Amino acid sequence: MYDLTGKTIMEIKEYVNSLSNEELDKFIEEVDFEEFDFDLDAMDLLNGSRLYDYLQYAHKGEATITFD
């Protein structure tokens, strides 16, 4: 289990961006952000390049990113 008690959003963001893809999968499954005072999910915490890498991983390299 991940203990995020007392951590700022920036600290959590740094932590989430440091996780491997497999660790990020586990984090997404296990962490319930409804327990916190902010309206986020794990994907909201990823920086742009990390989000792209994770989406490619999650879709086995077949993710298409568009900006409409």
N, C-alpha and C positions, 0 to 999 in steps of 0.2 A: 504494500500500500504506500502511497505517496503522501507524505506529511507536508502540506503547504501552509500550515498554520503560521501566522505572523509574517509571511512573506508578502512583499509588494508585488504588484502586477509585473513590474520590470524584472524582478528577481525570478518570478515564475516564467516569464517570457524567455529570459536567458537560459533557464534550465530546460524548458521544452525545446528550444532550438538546438540544444546540445545533445539531445537524445538521438540514438540511431533509429532507423525506420522501424525496426522490430520493437524497440523500447517505446517508440511513439505510439505504435499500435496498442500496446499494453496500457500506456498512459491514457489514451482516448477511451478505452474500455473501462478502466477502473476509476477515473476521477470524475466525480459528479460536481460540476460547477454550480449547481443549484444551492449548494451549501454556503456559497460565498455571496458577498454583497454586490457583485458585478455580474453583468449579463454577457458572458463569453462562453465559448467552447474552445477546445484545444487548438483547433484549426485557426482561430482568430489570433492566437499567440505566435504563430509562425511568421518569420520574416519572408519577404517575397521569394528569394531564391530557395529557401528551405521548404516553403509551401510547394513550389514547383517540383522540387526533388521528391517530396513525399507523394504528391499526386501521381507522378510518373511511377513511383514504386507501387503505390496502391492499385494502379491500373496496368501493371506489368509493362510499362513503357508505352502504352497506347493512349495516354491522356492527351486530349487536344484542348489547348487553352485559347479561348477567344475573348476579345473585349468588345462587347456589343453596346 
